[in-house]
Amino acid sequence: MASSIPYAPIYHKTKATKQALKTQAMQRPTTRGTTGTTDTTATSSSNGSAAALNRRTSLSSFPSSRSLSTMSPHSRRPSRSPNPQPHAIDTNRTSDPNSNSKTPSSAPSSQHSSLSAPRKYNPDAHSRRKLRSQYPRGDTENHVEYILVASFDIDKGPVMEHQFPVAITGDEHMLAELMLPDQAHVRNQDWTIFFLHKDTSQEEEEAEEKEERRRRRQRRKDRAAGRLGPGDADSAQDAEDAELDGDTTAEDSDESEPEGGEGPPLIYVLNLVNTKQDKTAKRGAVPLLLLALEEYFKSPVPETLSSLYDAVNTMDLSLMPRLSLLERYLLQTSENKDLFVEKFEQMIQMRMAEDRGEAPADIIGLAESPQRRPDLTRNGTKAHIMAHSQYSVPRDTHEFETRVMYNGIPIPIKVPVAISPETVGDFSLIKLIQTFSEPHAKSPQPFTLHSHLTTSGPNTHPIIVLANALLTQKRIIFLGHNRPSGEVAEAVLAACALASGGILRGFTRHAFPYTDLSKIDDLLKVPGFIAGVTNPTFENHPEWWDVLCDLPSGRMKISTRIEPAPLTEGLANFMQQNPAYANAANAALSNIPVSGDPTGEQAFMSDVLRSVAARHGEAVIRSKWREWIIKFTRISAAFEESVYGASALYIGVDEVDSSNGSISGHGYVWGDDMSRLKEMAAGVSRIEGWRSTRSYFSYKQDLAQLYTFRPLKSLDLHHLHDRLRMTKLTPAASREIYVALSKYAHSYDEICQLLTVAPESHAGLFYIALGLFHKDKDTRIKVVDLLERISEHEAGRHWWKSLSRFEKLAYFRIKREAEAEMRSKMGEKNGMDDVPGMMVDRRIS
């Protein structure tokens, strides 16, 4: 008698709540995913339209040939950078602390130090966007779109039993086969993850729908601007569409800020298998899925799946605020658990107002007001527990805390508030780094030389080799012989996040977290794949891969069959322009040890490993890799400008106006020209290898879109901050930078943009605050004014708190002196002997 092995795919997994139901979830790459280690998350489906649920779709585990051809451009030369006209800049903007734009606030201040900046309400310190939820109440979007149950029959093989609520695809055998990893019956638990790609007809349909929505929004904007009359033929239809689409102003629309994408959203599927020994079965094993699967065994009918489906999709995420691109960036790079806590408080205030039955106009007012209510409590605090509050502010604003009620059991869940498109699933960069760093540290083994990969010679750190392989689109295999397939899947997901850094994309769409020999023919058709396998046969076929990462041994190999790097136009031009650095440019192909650390890779990896050893946490390591990727892209842009005369990676203007000559310029900054040429020469092959990849092509597109949403378009804030940090400036040059920062960083979004170039993990406001000690008095006052605006900013106030006591003392001293001088002048003129601002004097004393 054949033994049937019931098997159910899931998206989320947990350690603390292992008795919880395991289900499959389909997710957008840009929406929330699993990040916690003790709680579960579930996210929304990529099949958002109701029409898609009424028919079987065509899906494949491999991308279509059309998408491969369109996403792998090989241009010989970058197009000359677009050079938009400078946007109008208000040169009369003042930094007067008594400006009419700032009004006192009666809100209670949160003082954690005697040197904390005074908290007063400034409308420019808060976003002008109406606060909205990521998942509004009443939204038709589901957290989980499908629940599948498959079984393995000894005689028939993988068999699909149920697809709920409708069939996801007509190719049931393909799905059932993907859901069962090799050797699942020999271990107690295993899991895999795989991605499904939609067919081209669905891509075209979704593109048409998106274009139609765009046209409707444009018509509404034209009508609001008076370009269309109210009697326009489409006005009635547009009014109905507006109700369906919600508020579609440029600053509130979901699509007002690009999130990137190479095609239709992927469908993410995570499968979990639990095994229980059964001697009556031919193979002696039957998977058993914890509590939920036990319920299914008792009643294997669609109604059992329906109860699970309803429980997960009724999870309330409506109090999770929607953040802008800059806000998400700041939250991802900060460890501060209170960052943007005001937005969570406002969301709760709005909900409490709804519960009290207040008028919609009053609720909208709450969405635009940062005032705090004294009755709000923090989740997990004594006050929250004693008050039995229905609503509470999260303990950590990086994660939204909610729960799912299943069979009367409340299952706690944490959902990341901000996540990058290439961040999928629950993985650990620390684990990936430790796996390949420890064997290399104990017994270094030289790599086979390849100019794209061994940028520091044969002893290049393995993690750098892996990052180079990902950036230059090599074929990468993670091999985990005799290891659970979940380990190789986790390594693949971590590698994608490593190379992306939250900046680049194009990795997960060509990633195969788990695959096997039966799919090798299709796999080899995909350029630059990242795949996880458990079959040792792959190691014996170096023609199948370029880099092999063996998880059990922690060793990497560069294939003997890898294609050599071609001599590109950029490499030839660089060596011709800089003959003294020709040998350095070819160092990756020589056995001569690289002198020094021209690329900075050794110092970077040492810093990362020190952080790992000091237990700094996953967020810190991810932030460091984000900065490494940003540095790489900026150096690549500088290389293109040096060699080709222009860069496709820079969109901006060279100078704001004729009076700001000292703050013109853009791009990465080196201490001197010799350092610049050394670092370019050491990385020229890697840069040229990246310039012909999917991620480079996508990054160019992203930069062009993001430029339109950048609040400060005429200044390269990163460049100016780097000059303060990296170079020895004259007092006149540094004065121009400080004055420019104070002059142009006023609004909420402008300060957000400034904070992105001065992350807390990289000294924060230290280099800006050095302006407090400038020899020019007017410059010192301008810096005080800038720091005051930052201290009032929702996010900036946390940057302010991390300033040293010495810098804060200088801030208050200069502010006190300026106020005293103002009092003296006003007293002489008007006979006044008191002006606002004396509170600072009293507090500092």
Summary of the structure (lengths in Angstrom):
residues: 845
radius of gyration: 28.7
end to end distance: 87.3
largest distance: 104.3
contacts: 2662
relative contact order: 0.12
helix: 44%
strand: 11%
